[in-house]
Amino acid sequence: MKGYLITEYIKPSSLKLQDIPEPVAKGPNEVIVEVYAGGLNYYDILQVQGKYQTQPPFPWVPGTEFAGTIAASSPLPKGCPFKTGDRVFGAYQGAYAERTVCDWRFLLKIPDGMSFDEAASLTITWPTSYEALKGRAQLKPGEWVLVHAAAGGVGLMAVQIAKALGGKVIATAGSQDKLDVCKQYGADALINYRSEDWQKQVMQITGGKGVDVVFDPVGLVQKSLKVIAWNGRIAVVGFAAGSIEKIPMNLVLLKNIALVGLFWGAHFTRDPKRVPVVWKELLELYQKGAVKPVLYSRIFPFEALAAGLAAIEDRSSYGKVILRVKEDRKARL
């Protein structure tokens, strides 16, 4: 089969589609998934270079987010609710290949009417944004939310979720085109973070009060301390800027605020009961039309993984960048 295989750490630009071994279901709960689409993430760029916090042993297939069907060659373990051909999405190491192996407990059924491309965008961005805002920051109706990097995958989801929870959203992004996308998905106010006075703009928008919640996937906690309201909460979900901040804790004390982190992937081992609750609430919002997947306008073909990751790295993309592994012929009928 075709796929990408990492045998040594390389630059993302060196990724090449090649013939790789078929995956084998070895664990008691593992199934084989026929992959139709993969969701690209910034950490893929780090992982193939050996710079991410978790690194699989060589050789390994990159990518974690995918959507597809239970393969004809797949075993159906005891207790597995899926049958051959069922449309599923999930996250498990090895997404950028024609077929991948996955513990069935990490899979969910794709909602009716949703495409494989859309489903491949869900597994990390949706629960990360939702749990950060509702579970960790405890966003309440009527509160102001500052969403940094709001045109990115988790950012646009955070904009939609904040609105669905009754919040008022200030979105930051680095270009007018990206700000326009944020407006399209519900942002109440827009700020170009390249503006030197962006903090002043936040205070003006909130009438001098500041924001109640900050959603930060970038590493802007210190700068956001100047615009956080009394009793505010800052949700840290990533460090896309590439550096780990040192925070002046006196400001945390003086403003009576809370810094909270969200590492969604750890919930599967540390708080597994919370996972289905979050997905149930998220999919209910989707069924109501309150949230929807946001895909970058260019869908990258299977052989163009390097170009897809480049679009994330150079910040030219918005929403979720998708790698189309194979065409869904049924969708054309």
C-alpha positions in Angstrom: 0.0 0.0 0.0 1.0 3.7 -0.3 1.8 5.9 2.6 4.5 7.9 4.4 7.1 6.1 6.6 9.6 7.8 8.9 12.9 5.8 9.3 14.9 8.8 10.4 14.1 12.4 11.4 13.7 14.6 8.3 12.4 18.0 7.3 8.7 18.1 6.4 9.6 19.2 2.9 11.4 15.8 2.4 8.3 13.7 3.0 7.6 11.4 0.0 4.7 9.0 -0.7 6.1 5.5 -1.0 5.2 1.8 -0.8 5.0 0.8 2.9 4.0 -2.4 4.8 0.4 -3.1 5.5 -0.7 -2.5 9.1 -1.4 -5.5 11.3 -4.0 -5.5 14.1 -2.1 -7.1 17.0 -3.9 -5.8 20.1 -7.1 -7.3 21.3 -9.1 -4.1 20.5 -7.5 -3.1 17.3 -9.2 -2.8 13.9 -8.0 -1.8 10.4 -9.4 1.4 8.9 -9.5 2.2 5.2 -8.3 5.9 5.3 -10.1 8.4 3.1 -8.8 11.6 4.6 -6.3 12.9 7.2 -6.2 16.0 9.3 -2.9 17.9 9.3 -1.6 19.5 12.5 1.3 21.8 13.5 2.7 19.1 15.7 3.2 16.8 12.6 5.9 19.3 11.5 7.6 18.9 14.8 7.2 15.2 15.1 8.8 14.2 11.8 11.9 16.3 12.9 12.1 14.6 16.3 11.1 17.8 18.1 7.7 16.8 19.6 6.9 15.7 23.1 6.0 12.2 22.0 8.1 10.3 19.4 7.2 6.8 18.2 10.0 4.3 17.7 11.3 3.9 14.2 9.9 3.1 11.7 6.6 4.9 12.0 3.8 6.4 9.9 3.1 10.1 10.6 -0.3 11.6 11.2 -2.9 11.0 13.9 -6.3 12.4 12.7 -8.2 10.4 10.0 -11.6 9.4 8.7 -12.5 6.3 6.7 -14.3 3.0 6.9 -13.7 -0.2 8.8 -11.7 -2.2 6.2 -12.8 -5.5 4.7 -9.5 -7.0 6.0 -10.1 -5.8 9.6 -10.9 -8.2 12.5 -14.0 -7.3 14.5 -12.9 -7.6 18.2 -15.3 -8.7 20.9 -17.3 -5.6 22.1 -16.5 -3.6 19.0 -19.7 -1.8 17.9 -18.5 -1.3 14.3 -18.9 -3.6 11.4 -17.2 -3.8 8.0 -17.8 -0.6 5.9 -18.9 1.6 8.8 -17.8 5.2 8.4 -15.6 6.3 11.4 -13.2 9.0 12.5 -10.6 9.1 15.2 -7.0 9.8 16.2 -4.2 7.2 16.4 -0.7 7.2 15.2 -0.3 6.3 11.5 -3.0 8.3 9.7 -1.0 9.2 6.5 -1.4 5.9 4.8 -4.0 4.1 2.8 -4.8 1.9 5.8 -4.1 2.3 9.5 -4.5 0.3 12.6 -6.5 1.7 15.5 -8.0 0.7 18.9 -11.7 0.8 18.2 -12.3 2.6 21.5 -10.6 5.7 19.9 -13.2 5.7 17.0 -16.5 7.4 16.6 -19.2 7.1 13.9 -19.2 9.8 11.3 -22.5 11.8 11.6 -24.9 11.4 8.7 -24.3 13.9 5.9 -20.7 14.7 7.0 -17.9 14.0 4.5 -14.7 12.2 5.2 -12.8 15.4 4.7 -14.9 17.1 7.3 -14.8 14.2 9.7 -11.0 14.1 9.5 -10.9 17.7 11.0 -12.8 16.9 14.2 -10.8 14.7 16.6 -8.3 17.1 18.0 -9.6 20.6 17.3 -13.2 20.1 18.5 -12.8 18.6 21.9 -9.7 20.7 22.6 -11.6 24.0 22.0 -14.8 22.8 23.8 -13.2 21.4 26.9 -10.8 24.4 27.2 -13.7 26.8 27.1 -16.4 24.9 28.9 -14.6 22.4 31.1 -11.5 24.4 32.1 -12.3 28.1 31.7 -16.0 27.6 32.6 -17.3 30.2 30.1 -20.6 31.7 31.0 -23.2 33.4 28.8 -22.5 37.1 28.2 -18.8 36.9 29.0 -16.1 38.3 26.7 -13.7 35.7 25.1 -10.4 36.6 23.4 -9.5 33.9 20.9 -5.9 34.1 19.7 -4.9 32.7 16.3 -8.7 32.6 15.7 -8.4 31.6 12.0 -6.5 28.3 12.9 -8.1 24.9 13.4 -8.7 25.1 17.1 -9.2 28.9 16.9 -12.2 28.8 14.5 -13.7 26.0 16.5 -13.2 28.1 19.7 -15.0 31.0 18.0 -18.0 28.8 17.2 -18.1 27.1 20.6 -17.8 30.4 22.5 -20.7 31.8 20.5 -22.7 28.5 21.1 -22.1 28.9 24.8 -23.4 32.4 24.8 -20.1 34.2 24.8 -19.0 37.4 23.0 -15.9 36.8 20.9 -12.9 39.0 20.1 -10.9 37.2 17.4 -7.2 37.9 16.6 -5.5 37.0 13.4 -2.6 38.2 11.3 -4.4 39.3 8.1 -7.6 40.8 6.9 -8.5 37.7 4.9 -8.2 35.6 8.1 -10.2 38.1 10.1 -12.9 37.9 7.5 -13.1 34.2 8.0 -13.4 34.7 11.7 -16.3 37.1 11.2 -18.0 34.6 8.9 -18.0 32.1 11.8 -19.4 34.4 14.4 -16.7 36.6 15.9 -18.2 39.8 17.3 -15.0 41.9 17.1 -11.8 41.5 15.0 -8.2 42.6 15.8 -5.1 42.2 13.7 -2.5 40.9 16.3 0.2 42.6 14.3 -1.1 46.0 15.4 1.0 47.4 18.2 -2.0 48.7 20.0 -4.0 45.4 20.0 -4.3 45.4 23.8 -5.7 48.9 23.7 -8.3 47.8 21.2 -9.4 44.9 23.4 -9.9 47.3 26.3 -11.9 49.7 24.1 -14.1 46.9 22.8 -14.9 45.7 26.4 -15.6 49.1 27.7 -12.4 49.1 29.8 -13.3 45.9 31.7 -11.1 43.5 29.8 -12.0 40.0 28.7 -13.3 37.3 31.0 -11.7 34.4 29.2 -8.5 34.1 27.0 -8.1 31.1 24.6 -4.4 30.8 23.9 -3.0 28.2 21.4 0.0 30.5 20.7 1.9 31.5 23.8 0.5 35.0 24.5 -0.3 34.6 28.2 2.0 37.4 29.4 0.6 39.9 26.9 -2.9 38.8 27.6 -2.5 39.6 31.3 -2.9 43.2 30.4 -6.4 42.7 29.0 -7.8 40.1 31.4 -10.7 41.1 33.7 -10.9 40.6 37.4 -11.6 36.9 38.1 -10.7 36.1 34.5 -9.5 32.8 33.2 -6.7 32.0 30.7 -6.9 28.7 28.9 -3.5 27.5 27.6 -3.9 25.0 24.8 -0.6 25.3 22.9 2.6 27.1 22.1 2.5 27.7 18.3 4.9 30.7 18.7 7.6 28.1 19.6 8.6 29.3 23.0 7.5 28.6 26.6 6.6 31.7 28.5 7.8 32.8 31.9 4.8 34.4 33.6 4.9 37.3 36.1 2.8 35.6 38.8 2.3 38.9 40.7 -0.2 39.8 38.0 -2.0 36.6 38.4 -2.5 37.3 42.0 -3.3 41.0 41.7 -6.1 40.4 39.1 -7.4 37.3 40.9 -7.2 35.3 37.8 -6.8 31.6 37.0 -4.4 30.0 34.5 -5.7 26.6 33.3 -4.2 24.2 30.8 -5.8 21.7 28.5 -4.1 18.5 27.2 -7.0 16.7 25.6 -5.0 13.6 24.6 -4.3 12.8 28.3 -8.1 12.5 29.0 -8.1 9.0 27.5 -6.0 7.7 30.3 -6.5 10.2 33.1 -10.2 11.1 32.8 -11.7 8.6 30.3 -15.3 9.1 31.5 -15.2 12.7 30.4 -14.4 11.8 26.8 -17.8 10.5 25.7 -19.6 13.3 27.6 -17.6 15.9 25.6 -18.3 14.2 22.3 -22.0 13.8 23.1 -22.3 17.5 23.8 -20.3 18.5 20.7 -22.2 16.3 18.3 -25.5 17.7 19.8 -24.2 21.2 18.9 -23.4 20.0 15.4 -26.8 18.5 14.9 -28.4 21.8 16.0 -26.2 23.7 13.5 -24.4 25.6 16.2 -21.0 24.4 15.0 -19.6 23.0 11.8 -16.2 21.9 10.4 -14.1 24.6 8.8 -11.7 23.4 6.1 -9.0 25.3 4.3 -10.1 26.0 0.8 -7.4 23.8 -0.8 -7.7 20.1 -0.1 -4.2 18.5 -0.6 -3.9 15.3 -2.6 -2.3 12.3 -1.0 1.1 12.9 -2.6 1.2 16.5 -1.4 1.6 16.1 2.4 4.7 18.3 2.4 2.8 21.1 0.7 -0.1 20.8 3.2 2.3 21.0 6.1 4.0 24.0 4.5 0.7 25.8 4.3 0.4 25.4 8.1 4.0 26.3 8.8 4.0 29.5 6.7 0.6 30.5 8.2 -1.1 30.8 4.8 -3.9 28.4 5.7 -7.0 28.8 7.9 -9.2 26.3 9.6 -8.3 22.7 9.2 -5.9 21.5 6.5 -6.9 18.2 5.0 -5.0 15.5 3.1 -7.3 13.5 0.8 -6.0 9.9 0.8 -8.6 8.5 -1.6 -11.7 9.7 -3.3 -15.2 8.9 -1.9 -16.9 7.5 -5.0 -20.2 7.1 -3.2 -20.3 10.9 -2.5 -20.2 11.5 -6.2 -23.3 9.3 -6.9 
